[in-house]
Each structure stands twice: as C-alpha cells, then as structure tokens.
Amino acid sequence: MKTPQVQALAGMTPLGFKDTRSFDRERHGGLYDRGSADSYYRRSPDPHWYPDGTGHGERIVNLTPEQVAEYMAGYEYNERNGDFKDWG
C-alpha cells in the first residue's frame, strides 16, 4: 500500500507543526530578513520568504497572518531606522 502524500498548509510542516524557520530573525531569507531587505532597497512590501536562503529554492508567498506580521516587523524596523541603499 502506498503512503498518501500530505500537502502542508502555509507555515506548517507536512505533519502539522509550525515551521519556525521563517521566524528566525537571523536567518538569511527569513521573513524579518526579507522585510528589512525590501525596505532597504526601497521596494514595496511584498511578504515572502525563502526556506533555503534568499534566492534559493521556492519563494514562499502563501503566508499566515503571523508570518505577514513578522515580515512587516522587519520592513517597518528598517523604515524607522532609515537604512536605505544609496544608489548614487
């Protein structure tokens, strides 16, 4: 008998556990990192994260409200501190 495949919900592992990797504020590609990077480069907010690191693997955009809040915390932190890319 074949084992059925389980589709994970956004922010959850296939077994139903919360995927805490996205909430690691020191993780390159995590929610907070991506929010602060989007602000730094003066991009509009676009909540997402990369489980395998920025630009590697799947770009996750189907987020829980808690994940969106974590992304926005990074974005808003950088906006308040005014650390923006100098393109000149």
C-alpha positions as CSV (number, residue, x, y, z in Angstrom):
1,M,0.0,0.0,0.0
2,K,1.3,3.4,-0.9
3,T,1.7,6.1,1.7
4,P,-0.6,9.1,1.0
5,Q,1.2,12.4,0.3
6,V,0.3,15.2,2.7
7,Q,0.1,18.8,1.4
8,A,1.4,21.2,4.1
9,L,-0.6,24.3,4.9
10,A,1.3,27.6,4.7
11,G,3.6,28.0,7.6
12,M,3.2,24.4,8.7
13,T,5.3,21.2,8.1
14,P,3.5,18.2,6.5
15,L,3.0,16.8,10.0
16,G,1.1,19.9,11.1
17,F,3.9,21.5,13.2
18,K,4.6,25.3,12.9
19,D,7.6,25.9,10.6
20,T,9.7,28.1,12.9
21,R,12.5,28.6,10.4
22,S,10.6,31.5,8.9
23,F,10.6,33.3,12.3
24,D,14.3,33.1,12.8
25,R,15.4,36.8,12.7
26,E,19.0,35.9,12.0
27,R,18.1,33.5,9.1
28,H,19.1,34.8,5.6
29,G,15.9,34.5,3.6
30,G,13.6,34.5,6.7
31,L,10.6,36.8,7.0
32,Y,12.2,39.5,9.0
33,D,15.3,39.5,6.7
34,R,13.2,39.7,3.6
35,G,11.1,42.6,5.0
36,S,14.1,44.6,6.0
37,A,15.8,43.9,2.7
38,D,12.7,45.1,0.7
39,S,12.7,48.3,2.7
40,Y,16.5,48.7,2.3
41,Y,16.2,48.5,-1.5
42,R,13.1,50.8,-1.4
43,R,10.8,48.0,-2.7
44,S,7.2,48.0,-1.8
45,P,6.1,45.5,0.8
46,D,5.7,42.0,-0.7
47,P,5.6,39.5,2.2
48,H,7.6,36.3,1.3
49,W,10.5,34.2,2.5
50,Y,12.9,31.5,1.2
51,P,13.3,28.3,3.3
52,D,16.6,27.6,1.6
53,G,18.0,31.1,1.8
54,T,17.4,34.2,-0.3
55,G,17.1,33.4,-3.9
56,H,17.5,29.6,-3.4
57,G,14.6,27.2,-3.8
58,E,11.0,28.1,-3.5
59,R,9.8,31.6,-2.8
60,I,7.0,31.2,-0.2
61,V,4.2,33.8,-0.6
62,N,1.2,32.0,0.8
63,L,1.7,33.2,4.4
64,T,-0.2,33.0,7.7
65,P,-1.2,36.4,9.4
66,E,1.6,35.8,11.9
67,Q,4.2,35.4,9.1
68,V,3.0,38.6,7.4
69,A,3.3,40.4,10.7
70,E,6.9,39.1,11.1
71,Y,7.8,40.2,7.5
72,M,6.2,43.7,8.2
73,A,8.2,43.9,11.5
74,G,11.4,43.7,9.5
75,Y,10.1,46.1,6.9
76,E,8.9,48.7,9.5
77,Y,12.1,48.4,11.6
78,N,14.2,49.4,8.6
79,E,11.8,52.2,7.6
80,R,12.1,53.7,11.1
81,N,15.9,53.5,11.1
82,G,16.3,54.9,7.6
83,D,18.9,52.4,6.4
84,F,18.4,52.6,2.7
85,K,20.6,51.7,-0.3
86,D,22.5,54.7,-1.7
87,W,22.2,54.2,-5.5
88,G,24.2,57.3,-6.2
